[in-house]
Amino acid sequence: QNFEAMRLAGGWVDLMRLNVPSEQKLYTWWSYRAQDWEASNRGRRLDHVWSSPNLVPDFAGYEILRQARGWDRPSDHVPVIARFDLD
Protein backbone atom coordinates (compact mmCIF):
# COMPACT_ATOMS: atom_id res chain seq x y z
CA GLN A 1 0.00 0.00 0.00
CA ASN A 2 2.84 2.41 0.76
CA PHE A 3 4.42 1.56 -2.57
CA GLU A 4 1.18 2.37 -4.38
CA ALA A 5 0.83 5.62 -2.43
CA MET A 6 4.35 6.59 -3.51
CA ARG A 7 3.51 5.84 -7.16
CA LEU A 8 0.35 7.93 -7.01
CA ALA A 9 2.08 10.81 -5.21
CA GLY A 10 4.72 10.91 -7.93
CA GLY A 11 2.14 10.93 -10.71
CA TRP A 12 3.54 7.70 -12.21
CA VAL A 13 1.48 5.28 -14.32
CA ASP A 14 1.78 1.55 -13.60
CA LEU A 15 2.14 0.31 -17.16
CA MET A 16 2.00 -3.36 -16.23
CA ARG A 17 -1.44 -2.93 -14.67
CA LEU A 18 -2.99 -0.83 -17.45
CA ASN A 19 -4.77 -3.86 -18.94
CA VAL A 20 -4.41 -6.36 -16.10
CA PRO A 21 -7.04 -6.21 -13.30
CA SER A 22 -5.66 -5.86 -9.78
CA GLU A 23 -7.17 -9.20 -8.74
CA GLN A 24 -5.21 -11.04 -11.47
CA LYS A 25 -1.83 -12.48 -10.45
CA LEU A 26 1.12 -10.58 -11.88
CA TYR A 27 4.37 -12.05 -10.56
CA THR A 28 7.99 -11.32 -11.42
CA TRP A 29 9.54 -13.26 -8.51
CA TRP A 30 9.15 -16.82 -7.24
CA SER A 31 10.79 -18.22 -4.12
CA TYR A 32 13.39 -20.96 -4.24
CA ARG A 33 11.56 -22.65 -1.34
CA ALA A 34 8.83 -24.12 -3.53
CA GLN A 35 9.75 -27.53 -4.94
CA ASP A 36 7.84 -26.71 -8.12
CA TRP A 37 7.58 -22.93 -8.47
CA GLU A 38 5.39 -23.20 -11.59
CA ALA A 39 2.84 -25.58 -10.07
CA SER A 40 2.55 -23.67 -6.80
CA ASN A 41 2.56 -20.31 -8.63
CA ARG A 42 3.08 -18.41 -5.40
CA GLY A 43 5.20 -15.37 -5.97
CA ARG A 44 5.28 -11.62 -5.73
CA ARG A 45 5.49 -8.69 -8.00
CA LEU A 46 8.81 -7.12 -7.13
CA ASP A 47 9.63 -5.61 -10.51
CA HIS A 48 7.63 -2.77 -12.01
CA VAL A 49 7.39 -0.66 -15.15
CA TRP A 50 6.24 2.87 -14.38
CA SER A 51 6.22 5.89 -16.64
CA SER A 52 5.15 9.47 -16.68
CA PRO A 53 1.64 9.99 -18.11
CA ASN A 54 3.00 11.54 -21.31
CA LEU A 55 4.59 8.19 -22.33
CA VAL A 56 1.39 6.14 -21.96
CA PRO A 57 0.25 6.75 -25.58
CA ASP A 58 3.60 5.36 -26.78
CA PHE A 59 3.44 2.24 -24.61
CA ALA A 60 3.22 -0.81 -26.88
CA GLY A 61 3.14 -3.53 -24.24
CA TYR A 62 5.32 -5.60 -21.98
CA GLU A 63 6.44 -9.17 -21.51
CA ILE A 64 7.32 -11.08 -18.35
CA LEU A 65 9.86 -13.75 -19.29
CA ARG A 66 8.61 -16.48 -16.92
CA GLN A 67 10.60 -19.17 -18.69
CA ALA A 68 13.83 -17.61 -17.39
CA ARG A 69 12.90 -18.80 -13.89
CA GLY A 70 13.25 -22.39 -15.11
CA TRP A 71 16.79 -21.97 -16.48
CA ASP A 72 19.76 -23.67 -14.82
CA ARG A 73 20.84 -21.53 -11.85
CA PRO A 74 18.25 -18.81 -12.48
CA SER A 75 17.65 -15.62 -10.60
CA ASP A 76 14.54 -15.60 -8.44
CA HIS A 77 13.43 -12.54 -10.47
CA VAL A 78 12.53 -12.83 -14.14
CA PRO A 79 13.21 -10.22 -16.83
CA VAL A 80 10.49 -7.74 -17.70
CA ILE A 81 10.62 -6.10 -21.13
CA ALA A 82 8.67 -2.93 -21.92
CA ARG A 83 8.08 -1.81 -25.50
CA PHE A 84 7.43 1.75 -26.66
CA ASP A 85 6.66 3.13 -30.13
CA LEU A 86 8.63 6.36 -30.12
CA ASP A 87 8.37 7.38 -33.77
Phi and psi restraints in degrees (value plus and minus 20) as a CYANA .aco file:
   2 ASN   PHI     -85.7   -45.7
   2 ASN   PSI     -56.0   -16.0
   3 PHE   PHI     -83.8   -43.8
   3 PHE   PSI     -63.6   -23.6
   4 GLU   PHI     -85.8   -45.8
   4 GLU   PSI     -58.8   -18.8
   5 ALA   PHI     -82.8   -42.8
   5 ALA   PSI     -59.5   -19.5
   6 MET   PHI     -84.7   -44.7
   6 MET   PSI     -62.5   -22.5
   7 ARG   PHI     -81.1   -41.1
   7 ARG   PSI     -67.5   -27.5
   8 LEU   PHI     -84.2   -44.2
   8 LEU   PSI     -61.6   -21.6
   9 ALA   PHI     -83.1   -43.1
   9 ALA   PSI     -52.3   -12.3
  10 GLY   PHI    -104.4   -64.4
  10 GLY   PSI     -25.9    14.1
  11 GLY   PHI      55.5    95.5
  11 GLY   PSI      -1.0    39.0
  12 TRP   PHI    -102.3   -62.3
  12 TRP   PSI     131.0   171.0
  13 VAL   PHI    -125.0   -85.0
  13 VAL   PSI     110.8   150.8
  14 ASP   PHI    -103.4   -63.4
  14 ASP   PSI      75.8   115.8
  15 LEU   PHI     -86.2   -46.2
  15 LEU   PSI     -50.2   -10.2
  16 MET   PHI     -91.1   -51.1
  16 MET   PSI     -44.0    -4.0
  17 ARG   PHI    -119.3   -79.3
  17 ARG   PSI     -17.1    22.9
  18 LEU   PHI     -75.8   -35.8
  18 LEU   PSI     -62.6   -22.6
  19 ASN   PHI    -140.4  -100.4
  19 ASN   PSI      -3.8    36.2
  20 VAL   PHI    -141.8  -101.8
  20 VAL   PSI      95.8   135.8
  21 PRO   PHI     -79.4   -39.4
  21 PRO   PSI     129.1   169.1
  22 SER   PHI     -82.3   -42.3
  22 SER   PSI     -45.6    -5.6
  23 GLU   PHI    -100.0   -60.0
  23 GLU   PSI     -31.7     8.3
  24 GLN   PHI    -103.4   -63.4
  24 GLN   PSI     117.1   157.1
  25 LYS   PHI     -83.3   -43.3
  25 LYS   PSI     118.7   158.7
  26 LEU   PHI    -165.8  -125.8
  26 LEU   PSI      64.5   104.5
  27 TYR   PHI    -122.8   -82.8
  27 TYR   PSI     127.6   167.6
  28 THR   PHI    -149.1  -109.1
  28 THR   PSI     -15.0    25.0
  29 TRP   PHI    -165.2  -125.2
  29 TRP   PSI     116.5   156.5
  30 TRP   PHI    -154.4  -114.4
  30 TRP   PSI     115.9   155.9
  31 SER   PHI     -88.0   -48.0
  31 SER   PSI     130.9   170.9
  32 TYR   PHI     -96.3   -56.3
  32 TYR   PSI     -32.1     7.9
  33 ARG   PHI     -90.2   -50.2
  33 ARG   PSI     -49.9    -9.9
  34 ALA   PHI     -92.5   -52.5
  34 ALA   PSI     111.3   151.3
  35 GLN   PHI     -80.3   -40.3
  35 GLN   PSI     -63.2   -23.2
  36 ASP   PHI    -147.5  -107.5
  36 ASP   PSI      71.9   111.9
  37 TRP   PHI     -80.0   -40.0
  37 TRP   PSI     -53.8   -13.8
  38 GLU   PHI     -91.8   -51.8
  38 GLU   PSI     -62.5   -22.5
  39 ALA   PHI     -88.0   -48.0
  39 ALA   PSI     -63.1   -23.1
  40 SER   PHI     -93.0   -53.0
  40 SER   PSI     -53.1   -13.1
  41 ASN   PHI      24.7    64.7
  41 ASN   PSI      26.6    66.6
  42 ARG   PHI    -131.6   -91.6
  42 ARG   PSI      92.6   132.6
  43 GLY   PHI    -166.6  -126.6
  43 GLY   PSI    -179.5  -139.5
  44 ARG   PHI    -165.6  -125.6
  44 ARG   PSI     141.2   181.2
  45 ARG   PHI    -120.5   -80.5
  45 ARG   PSI      80.6   120.6
  46 LEU   PHI    -125.5   -85.5
  46 LEU   PSI     -32.6     7.4
  47 ASP   PHI    -136.1   -96.1
  47 ASP   PSI     117.2   157.2
  48 HIS   PHI    -152.7  -112.7
  48 HIS   PSI     136.8   176.8
  49 VAL   PHI    -144.9  -104.9
  49 VAL   PSI      88.7   128.7
  50 TRP   PHI    -134.1   -94.1
  50 TRP   PSI     134.9   174.9
  51 SER   PHI    -167.6  -127.6
  51 SER   PSI     148.1   188.1
  52 SER   PHI     -94.6   -54.6
  52 SER   PSI     135.1   175.1
  53 PRO   PHI     -77.1   -37.1
  53 PRO   PSI     -50.5   -10.5
  54 ASN   PHI     -89.5   -49.5
  54 ASN   PSI     -35.2     4.8
  55 LEU   PHI    -110.9   -70.9
  55 LEU   PSI     -31.7     8.3
  56 VAL   PHI     -76.5   -36.5
  56 VAL   PSI     -63.3   -23.3
  57 PRO   PHI     -81.9   -41.9
  57 PRO   PSI     -43.1    -3.1
  58 ASP   PHI    -111.6   -71.6
  58 ASP   PSI     -25.4    14.6
  59 PHE   PHI     -91.4   -51.4
  59 PHE   PSI     104.0   144.0
  60 ALA   PHI    -128.3   -88.3
  60 ALA   PSI     -19.2    20.8
  61 GLY   PHI     107.8   147.8
  61 GLY   PSI     158.1   198.1
  62 TYR   PHI    -166.3  -126.3
  62 TYR   PSI     145.9   185.9
  63 GLU   PHI    -161.4  -121.4
  63 GLU   PSI     112.7   152.7
  64 ILE   PHI    -120.7   -80.7
  64 ILE   PSI      97.8   137.8
  65 LEU   PHI    -105.9   -65.9
  65 LEU   PSI      52.0    92.0
  66 ARG   PHI     -75.0   -35.0
  66 ARG   PSI     -56.9   -16.9
  67 GLN   PHI     -80.6   -40.6
  67 GLN   PSI     -43.0    -3.0
  68 ALA   PHI     -84.0   -44.0
  68 ALA   PSI     -46.6    -6.6
  69 ARG   PHI     -86.9   -46.9
  69 ARG   PSI     -43.4    -3.4
  70 GLY   PHI    -111.1   -71.1
  70 GLY   PSI     -19.7    20.3
  71 TRP   PHI     -87.8   -47.8
  71 TRP   PSI     143.1   183.1
  72 ASP   PHI     -84.5   -44.5
  72 ASP   PSI     110.1   150.1
  73 ARG   PHI      32.9    72.9
  73 ARG   PSI      33.8    73.8
  74 PRO   PHI     -99.3   -59.3
  74 PRO   PSI     144.8   184.8
  75 SER   PHI     -93.8   -53.8
  75 SER   PSI     140.0   180.0
  76 ASP   PHI    -100.1   -60.1
  76 ASP   PSI     -33.7     6.3
  77 HIS   PHI    -117.3   -77.3
  77 HIS   PSI     131.6   171.6
  78 VAL   PHI    -133.3   -93.3
  78 VAL   PSI     134.0   174.0
  79 PRO   PHI     -85.2   -45.2
  79 PRO   PSI     126.4   166.4
  80 VAL   PHI    -143.3  -103.3
  80 VAL   PSI     107.2   147.2
  81 ILE   PHI    -134.4   -94.4
  81 ILE   PSI     107.5   147.5
  82 ALA   PHI    -129.0   -89.0
  82 ALA   PSI     119.4   159.4
  83 ARG   PHI    -137.1   -97.1
  83 ARG   PSI     117.6   157.6
  84 PHE   PHI    -150.6  -110.6
  84 PHE   PSI     121.2   161.2
  85 ASP   PHI    -118.6   -78.6
  85 ASP   PSI      82.2   122.2
  86 LEU   PHI    -130.3   -90.3
  86 LEU   PSI      18.2    58.2
